[in-house]
């Protein structure tokens, strides 16, 4: 009989520990709006391309099921880059022919993030703040132009930084739905030499489900 009691106590302890260790897991999907700033040392103004929209999707596990705080670890596929339109000029039409060339560069990353999540449980509605470090690994790059760009070919393939954002969950029985927006800031430059510094940041818009 004592052995049965001991087994029940041990099982209860393990179950409670697991319940406190993992709050949930799930998937996220959304969009990323990325921008780049090309700062030439010999030009009076920077070259600031247009923002580029890309896909953002991933999986996550949320640890520490305790009041007000948890830790979210993520693995995401993220599309970033830049886009810009240039007028086509000729010797007879130096001001432009009315046609445009689109310079569109897509840079794909595998993103790893560890985000502290500060929650406020209000019945079934749970607003929260996310903050923590991230690292991006370049896995692919595509350019819409025929010519190669030496700068883009030598972009840093590993980017370090942090994310900060807000979101909210809604409890729906056995799962939670959520929406969030995060600012993604890089510590290091995308490219740097004595004449040019290229920096890049982005914003993520995501929805998801947690089980």
N, C-alpha and C positions, 0 to 999 in steps of 0.2 A: 504493500500500500504506500509506503514511504517513497518507493521508487517511482510510482505513478505520480505522486504529488511533485516530486523533483522534476520529472519530465514535463509536467504541465507548467511548472514555474519557469523552467528553462525555455519552453516553447513560447510562453507569453513574453518573456524578456526579449527573445530574438525577434518576435513579431513587432513588438513596440519599437525596437531599435531600427528595424528596417523601415517602419512607418515614419520615423523621425528622420532617417537618413535620406530617403528619396520622396520628394513631394509629387513628382510626376515626370512624364516624358511626352514628346510629341513632335509635330512638324510645323514649320513656318514657311510661308510663301508670300512674295510681294515684289516690290520694285525698288531699285536703287537709282537715285539721281546723282550723277557724279560730275565733278568739275575739275578743271586743271588751270593753273596759272603759270604762264611762260614768262619769266622775268629776264630780259636781256640786259646786260650791263651797259651796252652801247646804244640802247634805244631810250627815248624819253618816256615812253609808255609801255606797259606790259601787253603781251598778247594773251587775251582772255577768251578762249573758245566758248562756244555755247555748251550748256549742260547736256549730258547724254543720259537717257533712261535705259536701264538694263534690268535683267531678271535677278531675283534674289530668292533662294530657296535653301532649306536646310533642315536638320534634325537637332534636337536638344534633349538634355536631361536636367531636371531641376532638383538640386539636393537641399537638405536641411529643412525639413517640414516643421519649422518652429515659428512662433508668432512673429510677425513683422519682417522677417528676413529669410531669404533663401539664396542659393547660388546656382546660376544658370550657366551650364557649359554647352557651347554650340559648335556645330560643324556646318558651314554654309558654302554654297556655290554662289559667287557674286560676279555680275558683269559691270565693269566700270569703263572709263575711257573719256572721249571727247568727240565733238563734232563741230564743223564750221563750214560755211559756204563762201566761196571766192568767186568774184565775177570773172568771166572769160574775157581777156583783152587781146587785141591784135595790134599790129602796127598802124592799121587804118582805123581801128576803134580802140584807142588807148583808154577811153573811159568805160569800156565794156560793151560787149555785143548783146547784152540782154540775157545771156546764158550764164549758168553758174556751175561750178565744180564743187561737189560735196566731199570734204575730207572727214571721214568717219573712222575713228580708231576704237576698237573694242578690246579691252583687256580683261580676261577672265581670271578670277582668283579663287583659291580655296581658303576660306577664312576660318580661323579658330578663335573663339572668344570665351572668356570667363567673367561673367557679369554678376555683381552683387545686385540683388533684387530686394528693394525695400517696399513692403506691401502694407496696405491699410485695408483690413477686412471689414467691409460694410455689408453685412448679410451676404447676398449672392453677388454683389458688385465689389470688385477688388481693384482699385487703382494702384499703380506702382511706379517706382523709379528704377531705372537700370543704369549701372555704372561699372566699368571695368576695362582691363586691358584686352587687346586683340592683336593678331598677327595674320597677315595676308601672304599667301604664296602664289605667285603667278603661274598659271598652268596653260595659258594660251593667249595669243594676240593676233588680231586681224585688222587689216588696213584696207580701206576702200579704194585707195589710189594705187596706180600701177608702180609708181616709183617707191623705193624704200626710203625710210626716214632713219638716219643714223641715230638721232636722239631717242626715238621710240624703241629702236632695236637694243638700246643700252639702258632702258629703264631698269631701276632696281627691281629685282624679282621677289624680294622679301620686304614687306612694309610693316612697320611697328606703329602702334598707336593705342587709342582708347575709344570707347563708345560711351555715350551718355544719351538717355532718352526717357520717355514716359510711355505708359500704356495702361490698359485696363482689362481685367478678366470678368467673365460672367459665368457663374456656375450653372451647369445644366445637367443635373443628375450625376452620372458617372464620368463626365468630362467637362472641361472648361474651354470656352471660346475666348479669344483675346485679339486685340489690335494694339499696335505700338509703332512709335516713330523714334528713330535713333540718329544722332549725329556721329559720323565716323571721322575721327581726326587722326592724321598721320604725324608721327614724330620725325621721321626721316623724309628727305626729298625723293621725289620720283626720279629725278635726274639732276646732276650738278657738275659743272666745270667752271673755268674761269670766266666764261662769257654768258652762261645761261644757268638758271635754276628753275626747275619745273616742280611745282608742288601740286598735290591733289588731295581733295577731301570729298566726302559724299554724305548723303542722307538716305536712310533705309525706311521704307514704309512696308509694314508686314502685318499679316493676319495669321492665325494659327489655331491649333487645337492641342490641348493637353489632356492626357489620360491619367 
